[in-house]
Amino acid sequence: METETATISWSAAASAPGIAYDYYYSPTNTAPTTTGTGSVANTVVTKALSGLDPATTYYYWVRSDCDGTDKSSW
């Protein structure tokens, strides 16, 4: 099966989160309620995604992870 890649990006927070940015992506336009798909360092504002289904629209959300338990909303 053929898969596709994409890169998501977002604007940095006014002050960088303490730990990371969590991200979540899905073909369903419904924000997650708890966990994300993954995370990147607090200095990174892009993420390359792979293994995506062709001809499928994906939606993504990003939140700040301040200390492992204190996180912004999606």
PyMOL commands that set and color helices and strands:
alter all, ss='L'
color gray80, all
select strands_A, chain A and resi 4-9+20-26+38-41+46-52+59-65
alter strands_A, ss='S'
color yellow, strands_A
deselect
rebuild
show_as cartoon
